[in-house]
Amino acid sequence: MDTRERIARRVALELRDNSLVNLGIGLPTLVARYVPAGMRINFQSENGIIGFGARPPEGMEDVHLTDAGGAFVSAQPGAVSFDSVMSFALIRGGHIDLTVLGGLQVDRHGRLANWIIPGKLVPGMGGAMDLVTGARRVIVAMNHTQKGTPKIVETLTLPPTADRAVTMIVTELGVMEPSPEGLVLTEVTEGVEVEAVVAATDAPLIISPDLRLMAS
């Protein structure tokens, strides 16, 4: 199992039947592959669709059916499409049960930075700020480090996406949850020592007394 698959499989365990779930660009889109058997998830994309599924067979792509990253998706039975005004009304109105987003950095308080690296050209913030503020639960799915540099930091050095703390952080090394006291390490990947997770993290970690192996 590679790193991205491990992270996506763990995040998929947080899905709840009949929930409305938004998947961000990149790694988060992989979560759709690992929906638990028998569970119905209504995946939403801020570009205006609820009820999308896997990529269609080659030659069956529809330019109007794409996920947040512009990749082709299929429409599940009962799917609906709408304009961006309705899409963002759902997000800002607090109707999204869960959003899964990638991250550039997360600080010790659980604040996320994921929309811009100053000095680099970006097409825009997309729905990141609205999703972190409006979704009921926010899970960050990302690699623990970037070229050896910790992405979980004491203080953000990149512009924050929102002031609100995320709900959970899932990396290839483990699972962390923000608390008033700081980031709590609740799960660690099998074969990974707690000391290795601490060493790869720039922010202080509180080791949960109920620390367990990361599920998959």
Secondary structure, 3 states (H helix, E strand, C coil): CCHHHHHHHHHHCCCCCCEEEEECCCHHHHHHHHCCCCCCEEEEECCCEEEEECCCCCCCCCCCCECCCCCECEEEEEEEECCHHHHHHHHHCCCCCEEEECCCEEECCCCEECCCCCCCCCCCCCCHHHHHHHCCEEEEECCCEECCEECEECCCCCCCCCCCCCCEEECCCEEEEEECCEEEEEEECCCCCHHHHHHCCCCCEEEEEEEEECCC
